[in-house]
Amino acid sequence: MRIEEDVKLDFKDVLIRPKRSTLSSRKDVDITRDYQFKWSGRRYNGVPIIAANMDGVGTFDMAKSFLKTQSGMSVALHKHYPIDKLVEFFDTSPPESVWYSIGMAGDDREKLTEFLKLRPSKIDKICLDVANGYSEHFVDFVKRVRDQVPDITIMAGNVVTGEMVEELILSGVDVVKVGIGPGSVCTTRKMTGVGYPQLSAIIECADAAHGLGGLICADGGCTVPGDIAKAFGAGADFVMLGGMLAGYDQSEQEIIEENGKKYVRFYGMSSDTAMTKHKGGVAEYRASEGKTVKIPYHGDVSDALQDILGGIRSACTYVGARNLKELSKRTTFIRVTQQINNIFGQS
C-alpha cells in the first residue's frame, strides 16, 4: 500500500484567471479544432464536444439536432440500437457527425462486423467504451479492432493515468477517453472506492497523450459550460457530455408528468435500469455502478447548445484566446479550495 500526497483537483477546485485581451467580441472566437488522427490518418474539423454514448444522450435524434443547428458537435451513439436502425440512420446522415459505439461483448463485435459488410464506407469513427480500461483483455481487444479497421479512427477508454494512456495509444487508439467516476449518474467511486479527480486526470493524461501524438477526450464531471472551458484549458482535445445534454426532446425517453411538472429518466449505463433494459438484469457476479434519477424536462436541446458554445467563446475572450487551440496556452488555474492545514487551523 502507498499514498500519493500530491494535490489532485476537480473542476470545482479551480477558476481560470482572466488575462488582458485584444478581442472585441465573442463572435471573433473560433471554437472549432482541426486534427489529424495518429493511426487512422483521417482529419477532423469541428467543435470537439461529443454527446456521450448513453441512453437518453447518444441518440439518433440528438445527432439530427446537432446537424440541424449546425453546432459542429458530434454524437457517440449508444451501442444498443439494432443493426437495421443503424443502417437506416447512416444511410441518411454524414458519418463525420457521429461515432459508432461498441463494448467488448461478443455481440457488439459481431454487429460491427456485419455493419461493415453491409455499409463498408459509412463508419469513420468508433468509440470503444468500457468502465475499466485497465485490463489486459481490453488492450488486446483494442489491438484486434485496430487490425480489423486500420483506417477508422478509434476512441477508447476509460482510464485516468498517463501510463495507461500511453499503452492504449501505442496499441492503436487515436483518442483516449479519460474519466472514472465523475459522471452525475455514475456511482463507481462510491461502490468501489476507485477514481481520480477529473481536472488532474485530464492534465496528466493530456501530457502523456500529446507526447505520443495522440489525443484525449475528457469524459464526465462537466455540469456547467465553465467546466467544459476548464477541461479544454487543462489540455483536453475533446470533451464528452452526458448529464448536460439529458432531459431534452432528443433523449428518446418517455416524458413523465408528476404534480403538473414534466420529468425524464436519466441513468448511468452501469445502472440497474440500463442492465435490466439491455441485458435482462445485473449479473450475479457484479453490482450496479450507476444510478437512475428523474430530471426536469427541458424541451428542445438547441437552447442548451447555445449556452454551451457561448460559454466557451466567452471563456476564450476572458483569457485572450482567439481560438480554442490557444485556450490551454492562455489558461492559468487559481485554486479556490482551502489547504488542509488551513481548514484545521494548523501552521
C-alpha positions in Angstrom: 0.0 0.0 0.0 1.2 3.5 -0.8 -0.3 7.0 -0.5 0.2 9.8 -3.1 0.1 13.1 -1.3 0.4 15.4 -4.3 -2.7 17.7 -4.7 -5.3 16.4 -7.2 -8.1 18.7 -8.3 -11.6 18.6 -9.7 -13.3 21.3 -11.7 -14.9 22.8 -8.6 -11.4 23.3 -7.1 -10.2 25.9 -9.6 -11.1 29.0 -11.6 -9.5 30.3 -14.7 -7.5 33.5 -14.2 -8.5 36.3 -16.6 -5.9 38.0 -18.8 -5.7 41.1 -21.0 -7.2 40.5 -24.4 -7.4 42.3 -27.7 -10.6 40.5 -28.6 -13.5 42.9 -29.1 -16.4 40.4 -29.3 -17.2 36.7 -28.5 -18.1 36.3 -32.2 -14.4 36.7 -33.1 -13.5 33.4 -31.3 -13.2 30.2 -33.3 -14.1 27.2 -31.2 -13.5 24.6 -33.9 -10.4 22.4 -33.9 -8.6 20.6 -36.8 -6.9 17.3 -36.0 -5.2 14.6 -37.9 -5.6 11.3 -36.0 -2.4 9.3 -35.3 -3.5 5.9 -36.5 -6.4 6.3 -38.9 -4.7 9.2 -40.7 -8.2 10.8 -41.1 -8.8 14.5 -40.4 -11.3 16.1 -38.1 -12.7 19.6 -38.2 -15.5 20.7 -35.9 -16.4 21.7 -32.4 -14.7 19.0 -30.3 -17.7 18.3 -28.0 -19.3 14.8 -28.1 -22.7 13.7 -26.7 -22.0 10.7 -24.6 -22.9 7.2 -25.7 -25.6 6.8 -23.2 -29.4 6.1 -23.4 -31.1 9.5 -23.5 -28.0 11.3 -24.8 -26.2 9.4 -27.6 -29.3 9.2 -29.8 -30.3 9.4 -33.4 -32.4 12.5 -32.6 -29.5 14.2 -30.8 -27.3 13.7 -33.9 -30.0 15.0 -36.2 -30.4 18.1 -33.9 -26.7 18.8 -33.9 -26.7 18.7 -37.7 -29.9 20.9 -38.0 -28.5 23.5 -35.7 -25.0 23.4 -37.4 -23.4 23.2 -33.9 -20.4 21.4 -35.3 -20.6 19.0 -32.4 -20.8 15.2 -32.8 -22.6 12.3 -31.1 -21.3 9.0 -29.8 -24.4 6.8 -30.5 -25.2 4.4 -27.7 -24.5 0.8 -28.6 -28.0 -0.7 -28.2 -29.5 0.3 -31.5 -30.4 -2.7 -33.7 -28.4 -3.0 -36.9 -31.3 -2.3 -39.2 -31.9 1.1 -37.5 -28.1 1.8 -37.6 -28.1 1.1 -41.4 -31.1 3.3 -41.9 -29.5 6.2 -39.9 -26.1 6.1 -41.5 -27.7 5.9 -45.0 -29.1 9.4 -44.4 -26.6 11.1 -42.1 -23.0 12.2 -42.7 -20.5 9.9 -40.8 -18.4 12.8 -39.7 -21.1 13.8 -37.2 -21.3 10.5 -35.3 -19.2 7.9 -33.5 -20.3 4.2 -33.8 -20.1 2.7 -30.3 -19.3 -0.8 -29.1 -18.3 -2.6 -25.9 -16.3 -5.8 -25.5 -19.3 -8.2 -25.6 -19.2 -10.7 -28.4 -22.4 -9.5 -30.0 -21.0 -5.9 -30.2 -18.1 -7.1 -32.3 -20.4 -9.3 -34.4 -22.8 -6.4 -35.1 -19.8 -4.1 -36.1 -18.5 -6.8 -38.5 -22.0 -7.2 -40.0 -22.5 -3.5 -40.4 -19.1 -3.1 -42.1 -20.1 -5.8 -44.6 -23.4 -4.0 -45.3 -22.0 -0.5 -45.3 -18.2 -0.7 -45.5 -17.7 3.1 -46.1 -20.2 4.5 -43.7 -18.2 4.5 -40.5 -15.2 6.7 -40.0 -15.1 6.8 -36.2 -15.6 4.1 -33.5 -15.9 4.5 -29.7 -14.8 1.5 -27.7 -16.4 2.0 -24.3 -15.8 0.0 -21.1 -15.9 1.0 -17.5 -12.4 -0.3 -16.7 -9.8 0.4 -19.4 -7.0 -1.1 -17.3 -7.5 -4.8 -18.1 -5.1 -6.6 -20.5 -8.3 -8.1 -22.1 -9.3 -4.6 -23.1 -5.9 -3.7 -24.5 -5.9 -7.0 -26.6 -9.5 -6.1 -27.7 -8.3 -2.7 -28.9 -5.5 -4.3 -30.9 -7.9 -6.7 -32.6 -10.3 -3.9 -33.5 -7.4 -1.8 -34.9 -6.3 -4.7 -37.0 -9.9 -5.1 -38.3 -10.3 -1.4 -39.1 -6.9 0.1 -39.8 -8.3 3.3 -41.5 -11.0 4.1 -39.0 -10.5 6.5 -36.1 -10.7 4.8 -32.7 -11.6 6.4 -29.4 -11.3 4.1 -26.4 -11.4 4.1 -22.6 -11.9 4.9 -19.8 -8.7 5.4 -18.0 -7.3 8.2 -15.7 -3.5 7.8 -15.6 -0.7 8.7 -18.0 0.9 5.3 -18.2 -2.4 3.7 -19.4 -3.0 6.4 -21.9 0.4 5.7 -23.4 -0.3 1.9 -23.6 -3.7 2.5 -25.3 -2.2 4.9 -27.8 0.7 2.5 -28.6 -2.0 -0.2 -29.0 -3.7 1.7 -31.8 -6.1 4.2 -30.1 -6.3 7.7 -31.6 -8.3 9.3 -28.8 -8.2 8.0 -25.2 -11.3 8.6 -23.1 -10.4 9.9 -19.6 -12.6 9.7 -16.5 -13.5 7.1 -13.9 -16.4 8.0 -11.6 -17.0 11.8 -12.3 -20.3 11.4 -14.1 -23.5 12.6 -12.4 -25.2 9.2 -12.6 -22.0 7.1 -12.0 -21.5 5.5 -8.6 -18.2 3.8 -9.3 -16.4 5.9 -6.7 -19.0 5.0 -4.0 -19.3 1.3 -4.9 -15.6 0.6 -5.4 -13.6 3.5 -3.9 -11.8 3.8 -7.2 -11.4 7.1 -9.2 -9.3 10.1 -9.9 -10.2 13.9 -9.6 -11.1 14.8 -13.2 -9.2 18.0 -13.7 -5.9 16.4 -12.6 -6.6 13.3 -14.7 -7.1 15.5 -17.8 -3.8 17.4 -17.1 -1.8 14.2 -16.6 -3.4 12.2 -19.4 -3.2 15.1 -22.0 0.6 15.4 -21.3 1.0 11.6 -21.8 -1.1 11.5 -25.0 0.4 14.6 -26.7 3.9 13.3 -26.2 3.0 10.3 -28.4 0.9 12.2 -31.0 -2.4 11.0 -29.5 -5.4 12.9 -28.2 -7.7 12.6 -25.2 -11.4 13.1 -24.6 -12.4 14.3 -21.1 -15.5 12.2 -20.2 -17.6 13.1 -17.2 -17.8 15.7 -14.5 -18.9 18.7 -16.5 -22.1 20.3 -15.1 -21.9 23.8 -16.5 -20.3 25.4 -19.5 -17.4 26.7 -17.3 -16.4 23.1 -16.6 -16.1 22.5 -20.3 -13.8 25.5 -20.6 -11.7 24.2 -17.7 -11.4 20.8 -19.4 -10.1 22.4 -22.6 -7.9 24.7 -20.6 -6.4 21.7 -18.9 -5.4 20.2 -22.2 -8.4 18.1 -23.3 -8.8 17.7 -27.1 -12.4 16.6 -26.9 -15.0 16.8 -24.1 -17.8 14.3 -23.8 -21.1 15.4 -22.1 -23.8 13.2 -20.6 -25.9 14.9 -17.9 -25.7 18.4 -19.5 -27.5 17.0 -22.6 -30.0 14.8 -20.8 -33.7 15.6 -20.3 -34.3 17.1 -23.8 -36.7 16.2 -26.6 -33.8 14.4 -28.3 -33.4 12.0 -25.4 -35.8 9.5 -27.0 -37.1 8.8 -23.4 -40.6 8.8 -22.1 -41.8 12.1 -20.5 -43.2 11.6 -17.0 -45.7 14.0 -15.6 -46.0 14.4 -11.8 -47.9 17.2 -10.0 -48.1 19.2 -13.1 -44.4 19.0 -13.8 -42.6 17.1 -16.5 -39.6 14.9 -16.0 -37.3 12.5 -17.9 -35.5 9.5 -16.5 -31.7 9.6 -16.8 -29.5 6.7 -15.8 -25.9 5.5 -15.9 -25.1 2.7 -18.3 -23.9 0.5 -15.5 -27.1 1.1 -13.5 -29.6 -1.5 -12.6 -32.0 0.3 -15.0 -29.7 0.1 -18.0 -28.6 -3.5 -17.4 -32.2 -4.7 -16.8 -33.3 -2.9 -20.0 -30.5 -4.2 -22.2 -29.1 -7.4 -20.5 -32.1 -8.7 -18.6 -30.7 -7.7 -15.2 -27.5 -7.2 -13.2 -25.2 -10.3 -13.5 -24.8 -12.2 -10.2 -21.1 -11.5 -10.1 -21.3 -7.7 -10.2 -23.0 -4.8 -8.6 -24.7 -1.8 -10.2 -22.3 1.2 -10.6 -24.8 3.7 -11.7 -28.0 5.3 -10.5 -31.3 6.4 -12.0 -32.7 9.9 -11.5 -35.6 11.9 -12.6 -34.5 15.3 -14.1 -36.7 18.2 -15.2 -37.8 18.0 -18.9 -36.0 20.9 -20.7 -37.7 20.9 -24.2 -35.5 21.2 -27.3 -31.7 20.9 -26.9 -31.0 23.9 -29.1 -31.0 26.4 -26.2 -28.6 24.2 -24.3 -26.2 24.2 -27.3 -26.3 28.0 -27.4 -25.4 28.2 -23.7 -22.6 25.6 -24.1 -20.9 27.1 -27.1 -21.5 30.7 -25.9 -19.9 29.9 -22.6 -16.8 28.5 -24.2 -16.5 31.5 -26.5 -16.8 33.8 -23.5 -14.1 31.9 -21.6 -11.8 32.4 -24.5 -12.4 36.2 -24.6 -11.6 36.4 -20.8 -8.1 35.0 -21.4 -7.5 36.4 -24.9 -7.6 33.2 -26.8 -8.7 33.8 -30.4 -9.4 30.1 -31.0 -9.9 27.0 -28.9 -6.4 25.7 -29.6 -5.0 28.8 -27.8 -7.2 28.3 -24.7 -4.8 25.8 -22.9 -1.8 28.0 -23.6 -3.6 31.0 -22.1 -5.0 29.2 -19.1 -3.8 29.7 -15.6 -5.8 28.0 -12.9 -6.4 29.5 -9.5 -7.1 27.2 -6.6 -10.2 28.1 -4.7 -10.2 25.3 -2.2 -8.5 25.7 1.2 -5.4 23.8 2.1 -6.0 21.0 4.6 -3.7 22.8 7.2 -5.8 26.0 6.9 -9.0 24.0 7.5 -7.7 22.6 10.7 -6.0 25.9 11.8 -2.5 24.4 11.7 0.6 26.5 10.9 
